[in-house]
């Protein structure tokens, strides 16, 4: 079975400590269609999310971040 994968980059304006970032990662991983995600330690305000295009889309993932109470923007498709 082929998976139609895409990647996006989210910019999180809020300053999250490691615990808050971990909680947010867990919530994002629980979103339908999310395959993987991660941060770069030197740029913790940027999150890359890999997802299955057949089950979700970039706007759903952006809304999930906003529903978590974060100031987030979609800054790019990778």
N, C-alpha and C positions, 0 to 999 in steps of 0.2 A: 504494500500500500504506500503510495507516494504522499508525502506531507508537503503542502505548499507553505514554505516558511518565509517570513519577512523579519526584518530587524528595524527597530526604531530607537531613537535616542530621546529620552525625556530630560528636561532641565528642571531640577527641583530648586526653587529659590530659597526654601527654608533651610536653616542650618540645623541638621540632624546630628545628634551624637550617635555613637555606634549602636546603642540599644534601640533608639528610635529607627535607625536605618535598618536594623535587623528585623524589627517588627513590620516595617513597611515592605521589606523584601518578602517576608512570609506571606503577607497579604497579597502581594502581586503574584507570587508563585501559585497562590490558590485561585487565581483568575482562570477561567476557562480559556484554553488555547495557549497559555504561556508555556513555552518549552524551556527557556533558560533566561537568566538575567544576571546582571553584574554591574559593579562599579569599578572604577580605577581609583586606587587609594589617593592619588594626587589630585583627583577631580571628583570628590564624593558627591558633588551636586549634579553629576551626569549619570544617568542610568541607561544601560542598553538592555532592551527587552527583545528576545527572539520569540516569535509566536506563530501559530498555525493560522494562516489567512482564511482557512475554511471554517474556523470556529470563532474567530474574533477579529477585531480590526484596531487600528491605531487609536481611533477616537474612544473606543471602549476602554482601552488601557489608560488613556489620558484621563477619562472620567473616573476610573478606579483610583488614580492618584489623587484627584481632586476630592473624591468622596472620602479619602483618608484624611482630609483636612489640609492638604498640602497645596502650595502655590506651584503648579507645574505647567510646563509648556512642552509641546511637541516641537523639537528643534530639528528633526531630520529623520528621513528614512535611509537606512543603510543598505 
